[in-house]
Amino acid sequence: MSTVVEPTLTDVQMVVEEVWNSFLGGEDPLVVGAPGEVPTGWSAAVTVTGAWEGMVSVELPAGTAEEVCRRMLGVEETHDEDVADAVGELVNMIGGNVKSLMPGPSVLSLPVVAAGRVARSSDTTEVCRIDAWWAGAPLQVCVHVHRGH
Amino acid sequence: MKILVADDSRVMRQIVIRTLRQAGYAGHDIVEAENGRQALDLVHSESPDLVLSDWNMPEMNGIDLLAALRSAGSTVPFGFVTSEGSPDMRARASAGGALFLIAKPFTPEAFDEALAPVLKG
């Protein structure tokens, strides 16, 4: 029987907090551990394939994704193309750092971004979930692994 | 001096350029590329003094860009700015001829530490 190798909740939380504090912190710190239903807005995912196989995803309400874009780009007005870019870069940074914590060698995919919920393969299991609040709204970061991997 | 910033994310290119300013490198000319292929062309046409490149990009990734530059005889100083900072990736970057690897998320201090030997040296 194979063992599912998974990142610890503490490690993923540290990664998420570091990304947020570096590029989105300031007046609105990320508050981890406050579960809330995330209204469907934007989501993004990256997959890792190789010695460790998994998927890291982020889900944000639409207004929060736009705020992420405003803060990262330093602009007031946002366009969908830039919001998708910003949300994709968020999950790219979180996923890349999670990949670095796991056994290698492995390959990180380019981010897939969706207006709505990202689709997950039915043979994956959620092994880690960070519920958090930022800028007055809930968001979620999840790690899924393939069953039996 | 001229710095080429290669990243498929426009948002990240802007953050890199902003961080360069915050790190004290405000006066340099910046050239932007959306992928490794475009960066390769721009190194030849723009002759930058430094390339800051993402690793994971469409068309041509950063490590293939570095290999293409070195096999073409280019000795342009090259550093990665990437979300993947594992020892394995750092070793691959170094073996390919990169001077440094800055892991995302980064700080202006990390930029200065990596760039000072190249741009102030």
Chai-1 contact restraints between the chains, C-beta under 6 A:
chainA,res_idxA,chainB,res_idxB,connection_type,confidence,min_distance_angstrom,max_distance_angstrom,comment,restraint_id
A,E18,B,P105,contact,1.0,0.0,6.0,A-B,restraint_1
A,V19,B,P105,contact,1.0,0.0,6.0,A-B,restraint_2
A,S22,B,P105,contact,1.0,0.0,6.0,A-B,restraint_3
A,F23,B,P105,contact,1.0,0.0,6.0,A-B,restraint_4
A,M72,B,V11,contact,1.0,0.0,6.0,A-B,restraint_5
A,L73,B,V11,contact,1.0,0.0,6.0,A-B,restraint_6
A,L73,B,Q14,contact,1.0,0.0,6.0,A-B,restraint_7
A,D85,B,S9,contact,1.0,0.0,6.0,A-B,restraint_8
A,D85,B,R10,contact,1.0,0.0,6.0,A-B,restraint_9
A,D85,B,V11,contact,1.0,0.0,6.0,A-B,restraint_10
A,A86,B,V11,contact,1.0,0.0,6.0,A-B,restraint_11
A,E89,B,S9,contact,1.0,0.0,6.0,A-B,restraint_12
A,E89,B,V11,contact,1.0,0.0,6.0,A-B,restraint_13
A,E89,B,M12,contact,1.0,0.0,6.0,A-B,restraint_14
A,N92,B,S83,contact,1.0,0.0,6.0,A-B,restraint_15
A,M93,B,S83,contact,1.0,0.0,6.0,A-B,restraint_16
A,M93,B,K104,contact,1.0,0.0,6.0,A-B,restraint_17
A,M93,B,P105,contact,1.0,0.0,6.0,A-B,restraint_18
A,G96,B,S83,contact,1.0,0.0,6.0,A-B,restraint_19
A,G96,B,E84,contact,1.0,0.0,6.0,A-B,restraint_20
A,S100,B,E84,contact,1.0,0.0,6.0,A-B,restraint_21
A,S100,B,G85,contact,1.0,0.0,6.0,A-B,restraint_22
A,S100,B,S86,contact,1.0,0.0,6.0,A-B,restraint_23
A,G104,B,D88,contact,1.0,0.0,6.0,A-B,restraint_24
A,L108,B,N56,contact,1.0,0.0,6.0,A-B,restraint_25
